């Protein structure tokens, strides 16, 4: 399966046509260049494709009425992106399942086209996760979960916090190898969930909310990624969203499954804003290695696709290590599974290139040039 996105005249994005989204995709650019906007649009269209699959599954299973009503204007407003939408905005998301079949979800003139019907042989179960840059609030927020019930810090924080809570439902220990630490999650009876950070040499154990900002922003990110790669139950999600609806409206007796849910392809889509927040450069690189390793070694019933929006030149440069290394205990991604795009002036530049020797690499020249400019200015000041 391949995915492509077209975005025209949407916020800071002027013209991006048929941009290929690969299994591991990175967007880099200056603040307000549009990298997060692109990622949010992709996440939104993937969610609509997920809904298309559920609707199609019900239709093939003799259920003509769907519980999932989609109003594009309401949906995009809820995500805080209504101000980016104009009369000439165009968004098209295309999934190519084989050489002859593709499905498209498109929005033009502020109107969402009718969602496609996915054929039985191409149906899939999908989970879309968005990990916001506001995740640093989560450790303090989690401690007061009962007091915060019904409160909101915006759509993307709520999505991130919901996934964090779901990933924390059981007692567990999560290795944070990139920091030399562990995250302990415990559920004391009658008390809020407890999150403790422990150094791997067991010198110290503190609450997550009292840890450094780098730990607070990265621990939820690693927890959620590992959870969706390994432990997330598609069966429970299907039962919760579809079978419970059919039971509530007394349609379960009419339900004739087109395909057994456990036979459907399963995919997790993870979207991460600024994974580098508050981390020292070498910790950024080690964390990316850990995240990509988790995503590329999922449970055998699913695939994981990851998109990252970043400002970090260290992460971009580290992609070349991920392309080249072959240690089975570290992350490796083939060049045809990786995309890296620089977003600027409303369009994009593909940074994955092939050198004279035929090797694929991520071109980081522009970022290196900025370092050279700093050095040259330093030299000029010295006289």
Secondary structure as the mmCIF struct_conf table of DSSP 4:
data_model
#
loop_
_struct_conf.conf_type_id
_struct_conf.id
_struct_conf.beg_label_comp_id
_struct_conf.beg_label_asym_id
_struct_conf.beg_label_seq_id
_struct_conf.end_label_comp_id
_struct_conf.end_label_asym_id
_struct_conf.end_label_seq_id
STRN STRN1 UNK A 2 UNK A 10
TURN_TY1_P TURN_TY1_P1 UNK A 11 UNK A 12
STRN STRN2 UNK A 13 UNK A 21
BEND BEND1 UNK A 23 UNK A 23
STRN STRN3 UNK A 24 UNK A 28
BEND BEND2 UNK A 30 UNK A 30
TURN_TY1_P TURN_TY1_P2 UNK A 31 UNK A 32
BEND BEND3 UNK A 33 UNK A 34
HELX_RH_AL_P HELX_RH_AL_P1 UNK A 35 UNK A 60
TURN_TY1_P TURN_TY1_P3 UNK A 61 UNK A 62
BEND BEND4 UNK A 67 UNK A 67
HELX_RH_AL_P HELX_RH_AL_P2 UNK A 72 UNK A 78
TURN_TY1_P TURN_TY1_P4 UNK A 79 UNK A 80
HELX_RH_3T_P HELX_RH_3T_P1 UNK A 82 UNK A 84
TURN_TY1_P TURN_TY1_P5 UNK A 87 UNK A 88
STRN STRN4 UNK A 90 UNK A 96
BEND BEND5 UNK A 98 UNK A 100
STRN STRN5 UNK A 102 UNK A 108
TURN_TY1_P TURN_TY1_P6 UNK A 109 UNK A 110
STRN STRN6 UNK A 111 UNK A 112
HELX_LH_PP_P HELX_LH_PP_P1 UNK A 113 UNK A 119
HELX_RH_3T_P HELX_RH_3T_P2 UNK A 120 UNK A 122
STRN STRN7 UNK A 124 UNK A 131
HELX_RH_3T_P HELX_RH_3T_P3 UNK A 133 UNK A 137
HELX_RH_AL_P HELX_RH_AL_P3 UNK A 138 UNK A 143
TURN_TY1_P TURN_TY1_P7 UNK A 144 UNK A 150
BEND BEND6 UNK A 153 UNK A 153
HELX_RH_AL_P HELX_RH_AL_P4 UNK A 155 UNK A 167
TURN_TY1_P TURN_TY1_P8 UNK A 168 UNK A 168
BEND BEND7 UNK A 169 UNK A 170
STRN STRN8 UNK A 172 UNK A 176
TURN_TY1_P TURN_TY1_P9 UNK A 177 UNK A 180
STRN STRN9 UNK A 181 UNK A 186
TURN_TY1_P TURN_TY1_P10 UNK A 189 UNK A 190
BEND BEND8 UNK A 191 UNK A 191
STRN STRN10 UNK A 194 UNK A 199
TURN_TY1_P TURN_TY1_P11 UNK A 200 UNK A 201
BEND BEND9 UNK A 203 UNK A 203
STRN STRN11 UNK A 205 UNK A 207
HELX_RH_3T_P HELX_RH_3T_P4 UNK A 208 UNK A 210
BEND BEND10 UNK A 211 UNK A 211
HELX_RH_AL_P HELX_RH_AL_P5 UNK A 213 UNK A 230
TURN_TY1_P TURN_TY1_P12 UNK A 231 UNK A 231
HELX_RH_AL_P HELX_RH_AL_P6 UNK A 234 UNK A 238
HELX_RH_PI_P HELX_RH_PI_P1 UNK A 239 UNK A 243
HELX_RH_AL_P HELX_RH_AL_P7 UNK A 244 UNK A 248
TURN_TY1_P TURN_TY1_P13 UNK A 249 UNK A 250
HELX_RH_3T_P HELX_RH_3T_P5 UNK A 252 UNK A 254
BEND BEND11 UNK A 258 UNK A 259
HELX_RH_3T_P HELX_RH_3T_P6 UNK A 261 UNK A 263
BEND BEND12 UNK A 264 UNK A 264
STRN STRN12 UNK A 265 UNK A 273
TURN_TY1_P TURN_TY1_P14 UNK A 275 UNK A 278
HELX_RH_AL_P HELX_RH_AL_P8 UNK A 281 UNK A 296
BEND BEND13 UNK A 297 UNK A 297
TURN_TY1_P TURN_TY1_P15 UNK A 300 UNK A 301
STRN STRN13 UNK A 303 UNK A 310
HELX_RH_AL_P HELX_RH_AL_P9 UNK A 313 UNK A 324
TURN_TY1_P TURN_TY1_P16 UNK A 328 UNK A 329
BEND BEND14 UNK A 330 UNK A 330
HELX_RH_3T_P HELX_RH_3T_P7 UNK A 335 UNK A 337
STRN STRN14 UNK A 338 UNK A 344
TURN_TY1_P TURN_TY1_P17 UNK A 345 UNK A 346
STRN STRN15 UNK A 347 UNK A 350
STRN STRN16 UNK A 352 UNK A 354
TURN_TY1_P TURN_TY1_P18 UNK A 356 UNK A 357
BEND BEND15 UNK A 358 UNK A 358
STRN STRN17 UNK A 360 UNK A 362
HELX_RH_AL_P HELX_RH_AL_P10 UNK A 365 UNK A 382
#
